[in-house]
Amino acid sequence: MTTIAFTNDKSPSQALGYAGGTVTVLIWATWFLVTRHGAATPLGSIDIGLIRFGIPALVLSPVWLKTGLLPKSLPLHLLAIMVSGSGAVFFLLTTLAIHSTPAASSGILLGGSMPLAAALIGIVLFGERPDTTRIAGLAAIVGGVLVLLTHSLADASLPWTSFLLLPAGAVLWASYTHAFRRSGLTAVQASALIAVWSFLIMGVLALIFGISLPQAPLPEIGLQVLSQGILSGLVAMLAYGTAVRTLGGTQAAAFTALTPVLATLGGGFLLGEPIGLSEISAAVITGIGVALSTGIAARHR
């Protein structure tokens, strides 16, 4: 789920921005489904992680070879937060949870919690003050998660790890967001460094625990290469960057409101997961909350 954001430059085609936002959201929703599907294959989290970060690390190698693995202008603590927040640690944590969590619930607990975690970190650590619209959006996100939690406690449908690991992943991603904003790196440089460091971490884990790639069917490896390495690692970065460049950061970010809804529909129609009123209600409420929390409906000053 790594993205590249550009400044809000003028673009000759606003439609290109809408296309970029739509492609990004579809890829993010697909990421939940393919990661969930991976639980039924011989591929483990380390195997998928090698694919997920190996391809971007290779493609972006001219960038990190130029900056070096430890750029002199980048504080080590910011690099560590970025690599853990959107790289290897984030990936392993969320993959472990998604493997035992339906796609609909994963989309809500992870995708819905991300803007909430980012807002709370901004408020507590950096003194940011959200307006009324954003506060309403954050409240809606909490409401959507509570709907899912209430339903889960009633029928014991979700493991407790889902409610622990996925929000923790959202906190990691939010920490990465704030660290990246203060790193002084371009988005391409940050993505390259995160990919190569995460690939190195995955390589060490592979040496210690081994891999299952040789035992996996080629079609399954190909699916992960396409979804994890190419689409999530490369195409989504460029598509979201195009959306931000042509539409502006706030309007492009509002597209993420569709992710929980698409993950819910995809889990039902493609993976055969049961979708009830609680899942649909939680997805819709969380999606509305994410849209409001971006400030898209706030009055521009």
Order of alpha helices (4+ residues) and beta strands (2+ residues): alpha-alpha-alpha-alpha-alpha-alpha-alpha-alpha-alpha-alpha-alpha-alpha-alpha-alpha-alpha
